[in-house]
Amino acid sequence: MKLSEYAKKAGVSYKTAHRWWKAGQLKSYQIPATGTMIVETDEPIAELHRNGAEE
């Protein structure tokens, strides 16, 4: 899902999700042609927020 969609579902601002992405705390990649950041997740958003991104 797009980083903006992830941020909404996680209940955080896009800026916070972007910081997590830059810090490597999200399993994600960026599409070279468009710059879109895609978050890959099999876990529920709440679990990711609790277990990884806050640390």
Distance bins in CASP14 RR format, pairs under 12 A and 6 or more apart:
PFRMAT RR
TARGET T0000
AUTHOR 0000-0000-0000
RMODE 2
METHOD distances of the structure
MODEL  1
1 7 0 0 0 0 1 0 0 0 0 0 0
1 8 0 0 0 0 1 0 0 0 0 0 0
1 9 1 0 0 1 0 0 0 0 0 0 0
1 10 0 0 0 0 0 1 0 0 0 0 0
1 17 0 0 0 0 0 1 0 0 0 0 0
1 26 0 0 0 0 0 1 0 0 0 0 0
1 27 0 0 0 0 0 1 0 0 0 0 0
1 28 0 0 0 0 1 0 0 0 0 0 0
1 36 0 0 0 0 0 1 0 0 0 0 0
1 37 0 0 0 0 1 0 0 0 0 0 0
1 38 1 0 0 1 0 0 0 0 0 0 0
1 39 1 0 1 0 0 0 0 0 0 0 0
1 40 0 0 0 0 1 0 0 0 0 0 0
1 41 1 0 0 1 0 0 0 0 0 0 0
1 42 0 0 0 0 0 1 0 0 0 0 0
1 45 0 0 0 0 1 0 0 0 0 0 0
1 48 0 0 0 0 0 1 0 0 0 0 0
2 8 0 0 0 0 1 0 0 0 0 0 0
2 9 0 0 0 0 0 1 0 0 0 0 0
2 14 0 0 0 0 0 1 0 0 0 0 0
2 17 0 0 0 0 0 1 0 0 0 0 0
2 18 0 0 0 0 0 1 0 0 0 0 0
2 21 0 0 0 0 0 1 0 0 0 0 0
2 26 0 0 0 0 0 1 0 0 0 0 0
2 28 0 0 0 0 1 0 0 0 0 0 0
2 29 0 0 0 0 0 1 0 0 0 0 0
2 30 0 0 0 0 0 1 0 0 0 0 0
2 31 0 0 0 0 1 0 0 0 0 0 0
2 34 0 0 0 0 0 1 0 0 0 0 0
2 35 0 0 0 0 0 1 0 0 0 0 0
2 36 1 0 0 1 0 0 0 0 0 0 0
2 37 1 0 0 1 0 0 0 0 0 0 0
2 38 1 0 0 1 0 0 0 0 0 0 0
2 39 1 0 0 1 0 0 0 0 0 0 0
2 40 0 0 0 0 0 1 0 0 0 0 0
2 41 0 0 0 0 0 1 0 0 0 0 0
3 9 0 0 0 0 0 1 0 0 0 0 0
3 10 0 0 0 0 0 1 0 0 0 0 0
3 12 0 0 0 0 0 1 0 0 0 0 0
3 13 0 0 0 0 0 1 0 0 0 0 0
3 14 1 0 0 1 0 0 0 0 0 0 0
3 15 0 0 0 0 0 1 0 0 0 0 0
3 16 0 0 0 0 0 1 0 0 0 0 0
3 17 1 0 1 0 0 0 0 0 0 0 0
3 18 1 0 0 1 0 0 0 0 0 0 0
3 19 0 0 0 0 0 1 0 0 0 0 0
3 20 0 0 0 0 1 0 0 0 0 0 0
3 21 1 0 0 1 0 0 0 0 0 0 0
3 22 0 0 0 0 0 1 0 0 0 0 0
3 26 1 0 0 1 0 0 0 0 0 0 0
3 27 0 0 0 0 0 1 0 0 0 0 0
3 28 1 0 0 1 0 0 0 0 0 0 0
3 29 0 0 0 0 0 1 0 0 0 0 0
3 30 0 0 0 0 1 0 0 0 0 0 0
3 31 0 0 0 0 0 1 0 0 0 0 0
3 35 0 0 0 0 0 1 0 0 0 0 0
3 36 1 0 0 1 0 0 0 0 0 0 0
3 37 1 0 1 0 0 0 0 0 0 0 0
3 38 1 0 0 1 0 0 0 0 0 0 0
3 39 1 0 1 0 0 0 0 0 0 0 0
3 40 0 0 0 0 0 1 0 0 0 0 0
3 41 0 0 0 0 0 1 0 0 0 0 0
4 10 0 0 0 0 0 1 0 0 0 0 0
4 11 0 0 0 0 0 1 0 0 0 0 0
4 12 0 0 0 0 0 1 0 0 0 0 0
4 13 0 0 0 0 0 1 0 0 0 0 0
4 14 1 0 1 0 0 0 0 0 0 0 0
4 15 0 0 0 0 0 1 0 0 0 0 0
4 16 0 0 0 0 0 1 0 0 0 0 0
4 17 1 0 0 1 0 0 0 0 0 0 0
4 18 0 0 0 0 1 0 0 0 0 0 0
4 21 0 0 0 0 0 1 0 0 0 0 0
4 36 0 0 0 0 1 0 0 0 0 0 0
4 37 0 0 0 0 1 0 0 0 0 0 0
4 38 0 0 0 0 0 1 0 0 0 0 0
4 39 0 0 0 0 1 0 0 0 0 0 0
5 11 0 0 0 0 0 1 0 0 0 0 0
5 14 0 0 0 0 1 0 0 0 0 0 0
5 17 0 0 0 0 1 0 0 0 0 0 0
5 28 0 0 0 0 0 1 0 0 0 0 0
5 36 0 0 0 0 0 1 0 0 0 0 0
5 37 0 0 0 0 0 1 0 0 0 0 0
5 38 0 0 0 0 1 0 0 0 0 0 0
5 39 0 0 0 0 1 0 0 0 0 0 0
5 41 0 0 0 0 0 1 0 0 0 0 0
5 45 0 0 0 0 1 0 0 0 0 0 0
6 12 0 0 0 0 1 0 0 0 0 0 0
6 13 0 0 0 0 0 1 0 0 0 0 0
6 14 0 0 0 0 1 0 0 0 0 0 0
6 16 0 0 0 0 0 1 0 0 0 0 0
6 17 1 0 1 0 0 0 0 0 0 0 0
6 18 0 0 0 0 0 1 0 0 0 0 0
6 20 0 0 0 0 1 0 0 0 0 0 0
6 21 0 0 0 0 1 0 0 0 0 0 0
6 25 0 0 0 0 0 1 0 0 0 0 0
6 26 1 0 0 1 0 0 0 0 0 0 0
6 27 0 0 0 0 0 1 0 0 0 0 0
6 28 0 0 0 0 1 0 0 0 0 0 0
6 36 0 0 0 0 0 1 0 0 0 0 0
6 37 0 0 0 0 1 0 0 0 0 0 0
6 38 0 0 0 0 1 0 0 0 0 0 0
6 39 1 0 1 0 0 0 0 0 0 0 0
6 40 0 0 0 0 1 0 0 0 0 0 0
6 41 1 0 0 1 0 0 0 0 0 0 0
6 43 0 0 0 0 0 1 0 0 0 0 0
6 44 0 0 0 0 0 1 0 0 0 0 0
6 45 1 0 0 1 0 0 0 0 0 0 0
6 48 0 0 0 0 1 0 0 0 0 0 0
6 49 0 0 0 0 1 0 0 0 0 0 0
6 53 0 0 0 0 1 0 0 0 0 0 0
7 13 1 0 0 1 0 0 0 0 0 0 0
7 14 1 0 1 0 0 0 0 0 0 0 0
7 15 0 0 0 0 1 0 0 0 0 0 0
7 16 1 0 0 1 0 0 0 0 0 0 0
7 17 1 1 0 0 0 0 0 0 0 0 0
7 18 0 0 0 0 1 0 0 0 0 0 0
7 19 0 0 0 0 0 1 0 0 0 0 0
7 20 0 0 0 0 1 0 0 0 0 0 0
7 21 0 0 0 0 1 0 0 0 0 0 0
7 26 0 0 0 0 0 1 0 0 0 0 0
7 28 0 0 0 0 0 1 0 0 0 0 0
7 37 0 0 0 0 0 1 0 0 0 0 0
7 39 0 0 0 0 1 0 0 0 0 0 0
7 45 0 0 0 0 1 0 0 0 0 0 0
7 48 0 0 0 0 0 1 0 0 0 0 0
7 49 0 0 0 0 0 1 0 0 0 0 0
7 53 0 0 0 0 0 1 0 0 0 0 0
8 14 0 0 0 0 1 0 0 0 0 0 0
8 16 0 0 0 0 0 1 0 0 0 0 0
8 17 0 0 0 0 1 0 0 0 0 0 0
8 39 0 0 0 0 0 1 0 0 0 0 0
8 45 0 0 0 0 1 0 0 0 0 0 0
9 17 0 0 0 0 1 0 0 0 0 0 0
9 39 0 0 0 0 1 0 0 0 0 0 0
9 41 0 0 0 0 1 0 0 0 0 0 0
9 43 0 0 0 0 0 1 0 0 0 0 0
9 44 0 0 0 0 1 0 0 0 0 0 0
9 45 1 0 1 0 0 0 0 0 0 0 0
9 46 0 0 0 0 1 0 0 0 0 0 0
9 47 0 0 0 0 0 1 0 0 0 0 0
9 48 0 0 0 0 1 0 0 0 0 0 0
9 49 0 0 0 0 1 0 0 0 0 0 0
10 16 0 0 0 0 1 0 0 0 0 0 0
10 17 1 0 0 1 0 0 0 0 0 0 0
10 20 0 0 0 0 1 0 0 0 0 0 0
10 21 0 0 0 0 0 1 0 0 0 0 0
10 25 0 0 0 0 0 1 0 0 0 0 0
10 26 0 0 0 0 1 0 0 0 0 0 0
10 39 0 0 0 0 1 0 0 0 0 0 0
10 41 0 0 0 0 1 0 0 0 0 0 0
10 43 0 0 0 0 0 1 0 0 0 0 0
10 44 0 0 0 0 0 1 0 0 0 0 0
10 45 1 0 1 0 0 0 0 0 0 0 0
10 46 1 0 0 1 0 0 0 0 0 0 0
10 47 0 0 0 0 0 1 0 0 0 0 0
10 48 1 0 0 1 0 0 0 0 0 0 0
10 49 1 0 1 0 0 0 0 0 0 0 0
10 50 0 0 0 0 0 1 0 0 0 0 0
10 52 0 0 0 0 0 1 0 0 0 0 0
10 53 1 0 0 1 0 0 0 0 0 0 0
10 54 0 0 0 0 0 1 0 0 0 0 0
11 17 0 0 0 0 1 0 0 0 0 0 0
11 45 0 0 0 0 1 0 0 0 0 0 0
11 46 0 0 0 0 1 0 0 0 0 0 0
11 48 0 0 0 0 0 1 0 0 0 0 0
11 49 1 0 0 1 0 0 0 0 0 0 0
11 53 0 0 0 0 0 1 0 0 0 0 0
12 18 0 0 0 0 1 0 0 0 0 0 0
12 19 0 0 0 0 1 0 0 0 0 0 0
12 20 0 0 0 0 1 0 0 0 0 0 0
12 21 0 0 0 0 0 1 0 0 0 0 0
12 25 0 0 0 0 0 1 0 0 0 0 0
12 26 0 0 0 0 0 1 0 0 0 0 0
12 45 0 0 0 0 1 0 0 0 0 0 0
12 46 0 0 0 0 0 1 0 0 0 0 0
12 48 0 0 0 0 0 1 0 0 0 0 0
12 49 1 0 0 1 0 0 0 0 0 0 0
12 53 0 0 0 0 1 0 0 0 0 0 0
12 54 0 0 0 0 1 0 0 0 0 0 0
13 19 0 0 0 0 1 0 0 0 0 0 0
13 20 0 0 0 0 0 1 0 0 0 0 0
14 20 0 0 0 0 0 1 0 0 0 0 0
14 21 0 0 0 0 0 1 0 0 0 0 0
14 37 0 0 0 0 0 1 0 0 0 0 0
14 39 0 0 0 0 0 1 0 0 0 0 0
15 21 0 0 0 0 0 1 0 0 0 0 0
15 22 0 0 0 0 0 1 0 0 0 0 0
16 22 0 0 0 0 0 1 0 0 0 0 0
16 23 0 0 0 0 0 1 0 0 0 0 0
16 25 0 0 0 0 0 1 0 0 0 0 0
16 26 0 0 0 0 0 1 0 0 0 0 0
16 49 0 0 0 0 0 1 0 0 0 0 0
16 53 0 0 0 0 1 0 0 0 0 0 0
16 54 0 0 0 0 0 1 0 0 0 0 0
17 23 0 0 0 0 0 1 0 0 0 0 0
17 24 0 0 0 0 0 1 0 0 0 0 0
17 25 0 0 0 0 1 0 0 0 0 0 0
17 26 1 0 0 1 0 0 0 0 0 0 0
17 28 0 0 0 0 1 0 0 0 0 0 0
17 37 0 0 0 0 1 0 0 0 0 0 0
17 39 0 0 0 0 1 0 0 0 0 0 0
17 45 0 0 0 0 0 1 0 0 0 0 0
17 48 0 0 0 0 0 1 0 0 0 0 0
17 49 0 0 0 0 1 0 0 0 0 0 0
17 53 0 0 0 0 1 0 0 0 0 0 0
18 24 0 0 0 0 0 1 0 0 0 0 0
18 25 0 0 0 0 0 1 0 0 0 0 0
18 26 0 0 0 0 1 0 0 0 0 0 0
18 28 0 0 0 0 0 1 0 0 0 0 0
18 30 0 0 0 0 0 1 0 0 0 0 0
18 37 1 0 0 1 0 0 0 0 0 0 0
18 39 0 0 0 0 0 1 0 0 0 0 0
18 53 0 0 0 0 0 1 0 0 0 0 0
19 25 0 0 0 0 1 0 0 0 0 0 0
19 26 0 0 0 0 0 1 0 0 0 0 0
19 53 0 0 0 0 1 0 0 0 0 0 0
19 54 0 0 0 0 0 1 0 0 0 0 0
20 26 1 0 1 0 0 0 0 0 0 0 0
20 27 0 0 0 0 0 1 0 0 0 0 0
20 28 0 0 0 0 1 0 0 0 0 0 0
20 37 0 0 0 0 0 1 0 0 0 0 0
20 39 0 0 0 0 1 0 0 0 0 0 0
20 48 0 0 0 0 1 0 0 0 0 0 0
20 49 0 0 0 0 1 0 0 0 0 0 0
20 52 0 0 0 0 1 0 0 0 0 0 0
20 53 1 0 1 0 0 0 0 0 0 0 0
20 54 0 0 0 0 1 0 0 0 0 0 0
20 55 0 0 0 0 0 1 0 0 0 0 0
21 27 0 0 0 0 0 1 0 0 0 0 0
21 28 1 0 1 0 0 0 0 0 0 0 0
21 29 0 0 0 0 1 0 0 0 0 0 0
21 30 0 0 0 0 1 0 0 0 0 0 0
21 35 0 0 0 0 0 1 0 0 0 0 0
21 36 0 0 0 0 0 1 0 0 0 0 0
21 37 1 0 1 0 0 0 0 0 0 0 0
21 38 0 0 0 0 0 1 0 0 0 0 0
21 39 1 0 0 1 0 0 0 0 0 0 0
21 40 0 0 0 0 0 1 0 0 0 0 0
21 53 0 0 0 0 1 0 0 0 0 0 0
22 28 0 0 0 0 0 1 0 0 0 0 0
22 30 0 0 0 0 0 1 0 0 0 0 0
22 37 0 0 0 0 1 0 0 0 0 0 0
22 53 0 0 0 0 0 1 0 0 0 0 0
23 52 0 0 0 0 0 1 0 0 0 0 0
23 53 0 0 0 0 1 0 0 0 0 0 0
23 54 0 0 0 0 0 1 0 0 0 0 0
23 55 0 0 0 0 1 0 0 0 0 0 0
24 30 0 0 0 0 0 1 0 0 0 0 0
24 37 0 0 0 0 0 1 0 0 0 0 0
24 39 0 0 0 0 0 1 0 0 0 0 0
24 52 0 0 0 0 0 1 0 0 0 0 0
24 53 0 0 0 0 1 0 0 0 0 0 0
24 55 0 0 0 0 0 1 0 0 0 0 0
25 39 0 0 0 0 0 1 0 0 0 0 0
25 48 0 0 0 0 1 0 0 0 0 0 0
25 49 0 0 0 0 0 1 0 0 0 0 0
25 51 0 0 0 0 0 1 0 0 0 0 0
25 52 1 0 0 1 0 0 0 0 0 0 0
25 53 1 0 1 0 0 0 0 0 0 0 0
25 54 0 0 0 0 1 0 0 0 0 0 0
25 55 1 0 0 1 0 0 0 0 0 0 0
26 37 0 0 0 0 1 0 0 0 0 0 0
26 38 0 0 0 0 1 0 0 0 0 0 0
26 39 1 0 1 0 0 0 0 0 0 0 0
26 40 0 0 0 0 1 0 0 0 0 0 0
26 41 0 0 0 0 1 0 0 0 0 0 0
26 43 0 0 0 0 0 1 0 0 0 0 0
26 45 0 0 0 0 0 1 0 0 0 0 0
26 48 1 0 0 1 0 0 0 0 0 0 0
26 49 0 0 0 0 0 1 0 0 0 0 0
26 51 0 0 0 0 0 1 0 0 0 0 0
26 52 0 0 0 0 1 0 0 0 0 0 0
26 53 1 0 0 1 0 0 0 0 0 0 0
26 54 0 0 0 0 0 1 0 0 0 0 0
27 37 0 0 0 0 0 1 0 0 0 0 0
27 38 0 0 0 0 1 0 0 0 0 0 0
27 39 1 0 0 1 0 0 0 0 0 0 0
27 40 1 0 1 0 0 0 0 0 0 0 0
27 41 1 0 0 1 0 0 0 0 0 0 0
27 42 0 0 0 0 1 0 0 0 0 0 0
27 43 0 0 0 0 1 0 0 0 0 0 0
27 48 0 0 0 0 1 0 0 0 0 0 0
27 51 0 0 0 0 0 1 0 0 0 0 0
27 52 0 0 0 0 0 1 0 0 0 0 0
27 53 0 0 0 0 0 1 0 0 0 0 0
28 35 0 0 0 0 0 1 0 0 0 0 0
28 36 0 0 0 0 0 1 0 0 0 0 0
28 37 1 0 1 0 0 0 0 0 0 0 0
28 38 1 0 1 0 0 0 0 0 0 0 0
28 39 1 0 1 0 0 0 0 0 0 0 0
28 40 1 0 0 1 0 0 0 0 0 0 0
28 41 0 0 0 0 1 0 0 0 0 0 0
28 48 0 0 0 0 0 1 0 0 0 0 0
28 53 0 0 0 0 0 1 0 0 0 0 0
29 35 0 0 0 0 0 1 0 0 0 0 0
29 36 0 0 0 0 1 0 0 0 0 0 0
29 37 1 0 0 1 0 0 0 0 0 0 0
29 38 1 0 1 0 0 0 0 0 0 0 0
29 39 0 0 0 0 1 0 0 0 0 0 0
29 40 1 0 0 1 0 0 0 0 0 0 0
30 36 1 0 0 1 0 0 0 0 0 0 0
30 37 1 0 1 0 0 0 0 0 0 0 0
30 38 1 0 0 1 0 0 0 0 0 0 0
30 39 0 0 0 0 0 1 0 0 0 0 0
30 40 0 0 0 0 0 1 0 0 0 0 0
31 37 1 0 0 1 0 0 0 0 0 0 0
31 38 1 0 0 1 0 0 0 0 0 0 0
32 38 0 0 0 0 0 1 0 0 0 0 0
39 45 0 0 0 0 1 0 0 0 0 0 0
39 48 0 0 0 0 1 0 0 0 0 0 0
39 49 0 0 0 0 0 1 0 0 0 0 0
39 53 0 0 0 0 0 1 0 0 0 0 0
40 48 0 0 0 0 0 1 0 0 0 0 0
41 47 0 0 0 0 1 0 0 0 0 0 0
41 48 1 0 0 1 0 0 0 0 0 0 0
41 49 0 0 0 0 0 1 0 0 0 0 0
41 51 0 0 0 0 0 1 0 0 0 0 0
41 52 0 0 0 0 0 1 0 0 0 0 0
41 53 0 0 0 0 0 1 0 0 0 0 0
42 48 0 0 0 0 1 0 0 0 0 0 0
43 49 0 0 0 0 1 0 0 0 0 0 0
43 50 0 0 0 0 1 0 0 0 0 0 0
43 51 1 0 0 1 0 0 0 0 0 0 0
43 52 0 0 0 0 1 0 0 0 0 0 0
43 53 0 0 0 0 0 1 0 0 0 0 0
44 50 0 0 0 0 1 0 0 0 0 0 0
44 51 0 0 0 0 0 1 0 0 0 0 0
45 51 0 0 0 0 0 1 0 0 0 0 0
45 52 0 0 0 0 0 1 0 0 0 0 0
45 53 0 0 0 0 1 0 0 0 0 0 0
46 52 0 0 0 0 0 1 0 0 0 0 0
46 53 0 0 0 0 0 1 0 0 0 0 0
46 54 0 0 0 0 0 1 0 0 0 0 0
47 53 0 0 0 0 0 1 0 0 0 0 0
47 54 0 0 0 0 0 1 0 0 0 0 0
48 54 0 0 0 0 1 0 0 0 0 0 0
48 55 0 0 0 0 0 1 0 0 0 0 0
49 55 0 0 0 0 0 1 0 0 0 0 0
END
